[in-house]
Amino acid sequence: MIVNRVTLLGNKDHGKSTLIGSLLINTGSVSEQRINDAKKTSKKLGRQFEPGYILDSFQEERENEMTIDTTRAQVKYKSTGFEFIDVPGHEELMKNMLSGASYADFALLIVSAKKDEGITEQTKRHLFVAKLMGINKIIVAVNKLDSVNYDEARFEEITDGIKQYLNKIGFKSESINFVPISAYNSENLVKKSKKIKWYGGSSLIDTLVALSNSRKESSHGKSMVLLQGVSEDDSRSVFGKVLSGSIRKNQRITIQPEGHTSLIKSIFVSGRRSAKATAGNVVTLELDRAVKEGIKGSVACADRDACRVGSSINVLFFDTKPLKGKLSIKMNSVEIPCRKAEVMRSISVATGETKEKGSIKPLQAAYIRLSLGKKIAFEDFEKVPELGRFVMYSDRKFAGIGVVHN
């Protein structure tokens, strides 16, 4: 069974943990023991049963009613599996949100329908980061509809506002699904709700299944292997992962950015000798010549021009702290010094609007030209995500995340 990775986005208190807990219960994906433990915790704290307590494993979280780290929970429904990645919704933990979103196949945004909540800057910020991470399919769950008596007008008010923002930051309308729910009352999660008769779509879980079935894998045809190192026993053997295309025995490759060419004498896939390796395979390649140490992050290409090589890259960057002092990026598992970060266009995450030049502020974004301390192998994020994503550090502290965007 293929497990789809779904990152949950949204503000603190909009109901992400409650939603996951309710899905676990309603799909039979959690044991009665864990449900009873959550009920005991609720009683001990003098509160009504809260499904989110099934997830929150730290006492501090339960007492403060705040998820403090990335939580993962697997839900099985019929023949489909989902791993929900619940990430923090408040600004101080944006780093956790970024790392959680970067591994997702698609996103589920939770927006509260309560009159004093609704769409916030944090809502928009999470949508922007999802876009930045290449998550091009998204479901928006409008939660807490019970608080407005399942009012259709309030649902439409929220969906219209989100559509306007998504259009500004480049989401295609056909990639957006809106589902009205009440996570706490389990309305429209697994079964269609009788209290939301005006809604003609599927339940949330069925919408997730339909979206996962429509998912297509990227198909960058050029053959590339992201290298992780050289064997300690034999300097002619390198190991890594096939990112795209395929490689064969007796095929000639070029290792970039070094520009060295070699002939593949043997291929081992997960430790077994093979005549061929395809995208996703973990491989060891025995070459006809020795390879120097320090090739971690390099790319073995069947076509010399399969990926791009250079020390200057244009990127789309989301900032979490001021860029000052000593800058570096971590890309392809290697840290690389950054000599200069020039802002070409700044972006208001709140409105989606851009302006020429300007500066970048924390929790905002920009198109930037990075000048690196050495040449690297890279590619546009939309073509090869593994070669187009990076993390920025300022004085060795996390400062944001970005993608190659040319």
Secondary structure, DSSP 8 states (H G I E B T S, - for coil): --EEEEEEE--TTSSHHHHHHHHHHHTT-S-HHHHHHHHHHHHHTT----GGGGT--SHHHHHHT---S-EEEEEEETTEEEEEEE---SGGGHHHHHHHHTT-SEEEEEEE-STT-SS-HHHHHHHHHHHHTT---EEEEEE-GGGGTT-HHHHHHHHHHHHHHHHHTT--GGGEEEEE-BTTTTBTSSS--GGGTT--S--HHHHHHHHHHT-------S-EEEEEEE-SS-TTEEEEEEEESEEETT-EEEEETTTEEEEEEEEEETTEEESEEETT-EEEEEESS---S--TT-EEESSTTSSEEEEEEEEEEEESS---SSEEEEETTEEEEEEEEEEEEEE-TTT--EEEB----TT-EEEEEEEEEEEEEE--TTT-GGGSEEEEEETTEEEEEEEE--
